[in-house]
Amino acid sequence: MNKSLLVLLTGLFLAAGLFAQPLDILIKNGHVIDPKNNINQIMDVGIKDGKIVEVSKSITREAKKTINATGLYVTPGLIDIHGHHFFGTLSNAYLSNSFTALPPDGFTLRSGVTTVVDAGGSGWRNFQEFKDQTIDNSKTKVFALLNIVGAGMRGGAYEQNLADMDAKLTAMVARQNKQYIVGIKLAHYGSRDWTPAKKAAEAGVLANIPVMIDFGGCNPPLSMDTLLNHVLRPGDILTHCFGHVNGREPLVQDGKVQPFAFKAQQRGIILDVGHGGGSFVYDQAIAAIQQGLKPNTISTDLHTGSMNAGMKDMITVMSKLLNIGMSFEELIVASTWKPAQVIQKTELGHLSPGAPADIAVLKIEKGNFGFYDVRQKRMTGDKRIVCEMTLIDGAVVYDLNALSFVD
């Protein structure tokens, strides 16, 4: 027999044998939204060995577990690119191995979030501790933005220390840990000095990863136009895009989006929500969305202050945006496939065959709900997103109403 024909037949027999094996999980009749693959309809999803194996109109294969998702949305697992997860017990260390940060699995899975990015809690000096303590001990997939400050996000004087902002050492540690470090972070700097932003940008260039800027306040404010259109590169990220704090030039001024904001987004700057405890204001968000300036990515800025205030969790932030003008489909793009591209982890954020079976099963409740921003301004809405179930690598890790269990 011809050798190539033998190889082909062997492959077909193996494939047939694999296809005959029962699925581990079959999700039936859910409304699948998978932006990468342009799927937005009722479909079945088959999972085996932690991977997506099939997404189609009707899967008839036997399955060890079948989940009825009728009336629910099935999406890739949500990706939160701005949270704070370097939790620990150091006193006076803010978000760097201290009490204000939060362990991922306690605050992600119940919101459909399967992947998080710690936004600058660690710097080059203490990243290894963050990896050992949090990344290696979480079901949630955890990545990091490395702080340009070597000591990380310890707050106060630490984050104003120009002498501890070393682009070369930061980039070196990022390159050495490229499996986990997906970007550089600058936050909270409060003087009229471009040095920190330029050092962060330099580290990003050296490590070939994006930079996320939380533009600190100073009076008079530094030019946001300069930052977005001259210091940062396409693919870099402005977080807290709908914030308005003293000492920072807002994207919306007197009810109108400033032209530099449109220009920045058009040239590839990523506008990230980063709600947090002080960085989401309705008069910014509503005006921007109504005028066509929508966020590229949705994130929480999760920590003890924000989770117990107006932010709460990822699906609450998404619910706010749903009620002020973004479509549900736009929300899914901005919380799955787009952030996966931004952090250069394109194996995530979609339901392609062979991809990790990270899945959020969501529903939209109708009713009368209240949401408030960081200025204590209340808004009512008639829609709220609820997470019914979360899967990571094909395992059910959160199940609100026991959909995956047998009666």
N, C-alpha and C positions, 0 to 999 in steps of 0.2 A: 504493500500500500504506500502511496505517495506520503512522504513525511509531513508535508504541510497540511495534507488532508487529515492525517492522523491527529495532528495538533488541533486542528479545527474541530474535529469530532469529539476529541477529549474535552475541549473547552465547552462545547455544547452540552455534553453529558453532565459535566460538573455544574454548569449553570442550571440545567434542568433539575439536578438533584437539589441545589440550593433553593431554587424556586419552589420545590415541592415541600420544603421544610416549613413548619408553621411559623407565622410571625410571632414576635414577642408581644407586640401591642398593635392593635388596629383601631384607629380613631375614625368613626363612621359619621357621615352626614354633617360634618362641620363646615362652616363657611370659611374656606381657606383664603387667607390673604398673604401672598408671598411676593413682595415687590420685585425681587431680583428676577423671578421667573414669570412675572406678569400674570400671576394667578389671582383671581378675585371672584370665586364662585364656590358652590357647594361641592366638596370633594372628600375622598377618603385618604387617610395617611397611614401607610404601613411602616412599622419600625422593627428592626431586628439587629441584635448585637450592638445596640447603642447608636445605630445609624438610621437615617431615612432610607428606605429601599424603594418606596413607590408612593406617588401622589397621583391619583386618577379618579375618574368619575365613580367607579365602583370596583372595589377590591373584594374578590370572592375567596381569597386564600384563607385557610384556617388560621386562627390566632389564639395564643394562650390567654390573652386578655383583650376584650373588645370594649371600647368606650363609646357610648352614644353621645355625640356632640351636637345633636339636633338643636337648632336655635342659638348655637354658640359660634364664636369666631375662633379659628385655629390659626395661629401666627407663629413665626419664628420667635424664640425666646427674646425678651426685651433686653436691650443693651444700654446700660446707664454709664455714660462716659465721665460723669463727674459725681463722685461720692467720696466719703471719708471713712476708711476702713482700717486704718492703722491704730486699732484700739489697744489699750494697755493700761498700765497703772502708774506711769510717771507723773509726778505732780508738776503743775505749771508747764505742761508741754503741749497744750491745746490739741492739735490733731495729729501729733507725731508720737505714737505709742502712749496715748493718754486717754482720759475718760470721755472726752467729747466725741471721739470717733466710735464707730459701731461695727461689731462683727457681721460680716456679710450675710451669712445664712439666716440670721435672725430677722433680717429686714429686707431681703430681696425676693426670696422664693414665693412668699405670699402675695407678691405684686407682679408675678409673671417675669421677674428679672432673672436671667440666667447668667449674665456676664456684667461685671462692674469694672470700672477703672478708678483706682484710688488717685485722687487729684492732688498730688504733691505732698502727701503726708510724710514721705521719706525723701531724703536727699542721698547723695552718693555715700555719705558717712554711715547711714543706718538702713540702707535698702535691704541688706542681707537679713537683718533682724525682722523686717517686715515680711520678707519672703518666708523665712522659717516659721514665723508666728502666725501669719494670716493666709498667705497664698497657698502654702503647703497643707493647710488644715481646713480648707473650705470646699464644700460641694459646689458653690457658686464659682464660676470661672473668674479669677481675679487677675487684673493687670494693673500697671502703675504708670502714672506720669511722674517722672523724677523731678523733684524740686530743684531749681537752680541754686537754692540755698543748701549747702552741704548738710546742715543739721535738720533739714526738712521743715515742715510747717509747725514750728514750735510756738509761734505767736510772738508778739511784742518786739523787743529789740533784735531777736534772732532773725526775723524776716526783713529787718532793715540793714543787716550787716553786709555791706558791699564786699568786705574782705572774704566772706564765706561763699561768694558767688563765683564759682570757677567753671567756666564753660568746658575746658578740656577734661577735667576730672569727671564732671557730670556726664559728658559724652562718652568717656571711656567706660564708666560703669554701665551706661545704657547699652553700649555695644556688647559688653561682656554678658549682659542679661537680656538680650534682644527677644528672647522667648516671652519675657514678662513685661519689659519696659517698652511702652508704646508711644511715649511722648515726653516733653519737658514742660514743667509748670512754673509760672511766676505768679505770685499773689501778694496782695496786701502792702506792696511797697508804697510809701507815702510821701515821697519828696519829688521835687521837680528835677528829675535826673533820668535820662534815657538809658543809663548804663545797665540796669537790671534787665530791661527789655531786650537790649542789644546782646547781652550775654546769653540770655535764654535763646534768642534767635540763633546765635553762633553755635550753641550746643545742639540745637535742632539740626542745623546744617551738617555739623560734624558727625552726628549719629544718624542722619537721614531719617528723622522722625518729626512729627508735627510738634508745635509749641501751643500750649494753652495759656492764655493770659487772663487773669483776674485783675483788671486795671485798677490799681490802688488810687486813692483820692489824694489830691493836693490842691492848694489854692494859690493862684488861679489854676484851673485844671490844665493838664497837658492835652495836646490836640489828639482827639480820637482819630481824626483823619490821618494824621501822621503815623499813628500806630498801625492802623488797618491797611493803609495804602502805600506805606513806605518802609516800615520796620518789619512787618510780618509778610510771610510768603503765602501764595495760594496753598490751601490745605491746613494752614495754621488756624487756631480756634480762639474766638472771643467768647468767653463764657459770661454768664449774667447779662445776656444781651438785652433783657427787658428790665434790668435794674436801673435805678436812678438814685444815686447817693451823692451827698455833698462832695465836691472835689472831683467829680467825674463827669465828663461831657456825655449827655445822653444821646441815644440814637434818634429819639423823638423830641423835638423842641417846639413848644407852643402848638402841640397837636399835629405836627407834620414831621414825617421821616426826613432826616437830614440827607442831602444828596450823597454825602460820602458813604453812608451806610449801604445804599443801593450799589454804589460803585464797588465797595469792598466785597459784597456778596457776589457780584457779577464776576469779579476777578478771582473768586475761589476761596475767599475767607469764610470759614465756617462759623455761623452764628449759633451758639449753644445756649439753651435756656438756663441751666444751672440755678434753679429756683431758690434754694437755700432758705435761710432765716431772714435775709435782708435784701434779696436781689430779684424780686419779681413784683412789678408794680402794674396794676391794671391799665393805668392811663398810657403806659408805654406799650404793653402787649396788645391791647385792643386797637390802638391807633396804627401800630406797625402792621398787624395782620390785616386790618381793613384796607390798608394802602399797599398791600402786596409784599411786605417784608416779613416773610415767615421764617421761623427758625429752621436751620438745617438739621439740628439734632436736639433731642429732648433729654434733659438730665435733671437730677434731683438736688445735687449738693447736699447729700444726706449726712446728717450728724444729729446729735441729741437735741440741738436747738430747733432745727428745721422739721424733724419728724414729729415733734410735739406741738408744732405751730401750724401755719397755713399750708405748708408744703405737704407734709404727711408721708407720701410715698409716690412712686413713679406713676401709678394709675390715677392718682389724684391730680398730679400735674397734667397728665394727658386729658383728664376730664375737664379741667379748666380750659384748656386750649380747644377742646371739642365744643364747649359751650360759647366760645368767643369767635368761632369762625373757621377753624381748621376742620377738614373732613377726617373721618376715622381712618380712611386709607392714607391720608397724608401723615397722620400720627404714627401709623405702623411703619411707614417708610423712615420717618425721623427717629424711630426708636429701635429699628432692627438693621436693615441693609445699609442705610447711610452711615450710622456710627461704626458699623463693621468696616466699611471702606475708610472712614476717617482714621481709625486706629490701625489700619493695615492688617486686619485679621479677617480676611475675606472668606475663610473657611466657615465663618459664623454668619448669622443674620439672614439665613435662607433655609428653604426646605428641599434643596436639590438632593436627588439620590446620592448617597455616599456622605452627605453632610452629617455632622453630629445631630442627634435627635434632641435638640434644645427647642422646646415648644411652650408657648403660652396659650391657654384656652381661656378666652375672655368673653364677657357678655356686656351688653349695654342696657342698663336699667333705665326705665322711664319713671319720672316722678318729679318731686319738688325738692331740690337739693341746694345747700348753701356752701359757698367757697369764699375764702378770704385771702387777701394778699398780704405782703409784709408791712403795709401801712394800716392794717386792720380794716380795710375796706371790703365790705361783703358784696358778693354777687350771687344771685340765684341762677340755677340752671335746671333744665328738664332732663338732662342725661348724665349718667354716671357710669364709668367703666369699672367692672368688677372682675377680679381674677378667680376663675373657677378651679384651674389646675395648672401646675407647672411641671415640666419634665426636663431633666438634664441628662444628656447621653442616654436617652431612652428609658430612664427610671423616673417614676412618679415621685416627686419630692415635696409636692404640696397639692392637697385635694380638699377644697372647701366643702363640697357637698357629697363626698364619698362616691364620685362618679366612677372611679376605677375599682370599686369593691362589689362583691356579690351580695345580693340580698340574703 
